[in-house]
Amino acid sequence: MMTGKKIILLFYFSIFTAVYGFAQNDSSFVFKKIYPGNFSYFTIDNLDNIYLLSNTNQLKKISRDGDSVVFNDVRKYGKLFSIDATNPLKLLLYYKNFSTIVVLDRFLNILNTINLRQQNIYKVKAIAASYDNHIWLFDEGDAMLKKIDDNGTVLMSTVDFRNIFDSIPSPEQILDRDKFVYLYDTAKGFYTFDYYGSFKTRIPFLNWSSIDVIANNLYGFSNNLLHQYKPGSLNLREYVLPVSFNNALQIKAGNNKLFVLQKEGLLQFLLK
């Protein structure tokens, strides 16, 4: 008679066999490993650390060496909306419903909290770490991209978007990469600014999810495709995702890897 532990091991082995076999038949994806568990969200940083939010609201950081630390106080400020791990030494947790940013160190200890309402900022959908250790956000009330410090003080802001655009974007994601700030609205595309807040260009790729900018290339997912585009070129590359990814809860590319969150756990692939 099989024990409970053996049944669990057999269950994960069957997942591994199915996914590994499919991915090996696809020249673009090579299965690497699985992180088993019930997770609702994840992100990664540029040091190959993985941040996994469990269905019980425990945040776990797993290093590339397999070491882990946890943060159990996730729900103190309500439902966690997003995690920015651009700076591995300064993790940003954003609680949209309470307009609150919680800043964690690399051991997931709380460094400080920022209540945006105290700065008269009430409607923010997206935040991101800036290159100079501050925080970008898009204030939809003022229709401005702003940079704030750890006290919530506004350090700089762009002109009112209503003065330069016919239709105001409502970005779901902000990224600070390669000396540019990217705002992404799924209905309008990418809006690119320099570090002084000057608008540079708009790239109308619509309905992408889990966007990122890596080595001056834009990445995103839609319709079972991984898109890769280098701004200023005509080279849009598309990778067809395996059918086994269709029911993924979340997909993200980074560091020449592809991460696929399934109900059984997080799968990691090498991207050729």
N, C-alpha and C positions, 0 to 999 in steps of 0.2 A: 504493500500500500504506500502510495506517495505521500510524503509529508508536505505541509503547507509551504515550506521553504523550497522544496524541489519543484512544486507546481509553479511558484513565482518565477524560479529560474528558467523553467521550461517555457513559460509565457514570454519572457523577455528574449529567450533564444529564438522563439518562433518569429517575433517582431524583427529581430536582427537578421534572420535568414531571409525573410521576405524583402525587407528594405535593401539589405546588402546585395542580394541577387539582382534586384531591379536596377539599382544604381550602378552596379558593375557593368550592366549591359548598356548603360548610357555613358558615353565617353566624356561628358562634362562633369559628372559627379562621382566621387569615390567615397563610399561610406567610411567613417573614421571611428565614431563611438556614439554611445547613447548615455544620457543622464536620466535614469528612470525616476518617475515621480509624477504627481498630479500638480501641474503648474498652469497658471493663468496668463503669465507674461514673462518675458525675459529681455535682456539686452546684453551687449558685450562692450568691452573697451579695447583700446589699441595695444594692451599688454596681454590679450587673450584671457582676461578674467571674464567670467560669465556671471550674470546676476539673474537669479531665478526667484520669481514670486509664486509661492505656493497657493493652492486654493484655500488654505487656512491662514493666509496673509502673513506668512513668514518669508522674509527676504533673505536669500542665501547667496553669498559670493563664493564662487569656486575658482581658484587660481589654476593656471595651466599645469601646475605640479600636483593638483588634486587637493590642496589645502582649502579649508572652508571656514567662513565665519557667518554668523546670522544676525539679523536685526528683527526683533520680535514686536517692536512697537509701531508697526506699519499703520494700524487703524486709529491711532490717537487723533489724527486730524481728518478723519473721514476716509473716503475711498481714494486710494492712490490712482492718479490719472496717468502719470508718465514718470519715467526715470531717464535722466541724462547722465551717461557715464563717459562723456568726452574726456574729462580729466579724472584719471583713476584715483587721484588723491582727494577729489572733491566731488562726491556723488550728489546729484540734485534730485530730490523727490518732489514732485509737484502734485498738490491737492487742489484741483480746480474749483471744487465746490466751496472751499473755504479760502480760496485765493492765498494759499500758504505754500511756501517753499521750505523744505527741510534739507539742510546740508549735512552730509555725513562724511567722515574721513575714511581712509582706506580700510580701517578695521570695523566700519559701519557704526562708529560712535557718532552721536549728534554733536556737530560743531555749533550750529545755530539755526534759528528759524526766522523766516521773513514773512511778515503779514503784509501782503500788497495793499490791502484795504487801508492800512494806516498811511500809505503814500497816495491815497485817493486813486488807486488803480483797481478797478472792479471787474473788468472783463478781459481775461487773458486765457487763451486756449493753448498757447505754446510758449515754452521757455527753452533756453539752451545755455550751456557754458560758453563764455567768450575766451578768446585767445589770451587775454590778459588777466585771467582769473576772476572776472566779473560775470554778470548774467545778462543775456539778451532776453527780451520778451516783446510780444506785440500787443500793445494796448489798444483793443478794439474800440474803447470808448473815445480815445483821442485820435484813433487811426494813425498811430505812430509806432515805429520800431524804436525801442528804448533799451539803454544799457543801465543796469543798476548795480550797486555794490552790495556787500553782505549785510548792510543795514537797511537796504531797500531804497537808498537815496538814488535818484535819477542822475546819472553822470552825463548822459548825452541822449538826444532823440533826433529822429529824422523830421523832415517837414511833414505836415499833415498829408496823408496819402490822398485825401479828397481833393487836394490841389494839383496832383500830378497824374492820377488815374481816373478813368471814367467809371470803373467798377472797383470797389475796395476789396482786396483779398482778405480771406479769413484763414490764415495759415494754421494747419494742423501740426506742422513741424518746422523747427528752426535749426539750422546747422551752421556752425562757424568752422570753415575749412579753407585752407590754402589762401588766406588773406581776403576771403569773401564771406559774406553772410547770406545764406540761402533761406528764403521763406517758401514753404511749399503749401499750396492750396490745391486740393484734389480737383476742384472745379475750374481752376484757372492756370495751374502750373507753377513753375519756379519763378521767383522774383529774386534777383541777385543785387546785392549792395556791397560797397567797399566798407572798410572799417570806420570811415568817417560818416557813414550813413547816406552816401550818394548812390542813387539808383543807377545800375549798370545795364542790366538786360532782363528780358523775360523769356523763358523757354517753355512753350505751351505743351508739355507732356502731362496729360490729364489722367486722373484715376489711378495713379500709382500709390502703393502702400509701402511702409517700412523703407522710406527713401534714405539714402546715405550718399556722401561724397567722399571718395577714396582716391587719392593720387590724381586729383583733378578730373575724375570720372564720376558721373551721376549714376546711381543705382536705384532701382525700384522694381516693384512687382505688380503685375496685373494679368488677368486672364491666363493663369498658369504659365506665365513667362517671367523670366528675370531679364530686366532691361539694363543695358550699360551704354552710356553716352558720354562722349568727351565734348564739352562745350566748345563751340567754334569750328567743329568738324561736321562732316556729313556721315559720320560713322556711328550708327546706332546698332549695337549688337544685341541679339535676343537669344536667350537660352530657354529651350522648352523644358519645363519642369516635369519630372516623372509623375505619372498618374497617382502614385502613392502619396503625393504631396497635396492632392486635391482637398482633403479634409483637414489640412493643417490649421491650427489655431493662430499661428504667426510664423512668418518666414523672414529671415534677415541675413544679409550678406556682409562679410567683413573679414579682413586679414586673409584673403584668398580662401575663405571658408564659407560654407552655407549652413545656416542653422535652421532647423525645421521643428517647430513645437507641435507635437501631437498629443493626444490625450494620454498616451502611455509614457511620455517623457520628451526630452529634448534630444533630437538627432543632429549629429555634426557630420558634415561632408567636406571633403576637399574639392575646391572648384578649379577645374583645369582651364 
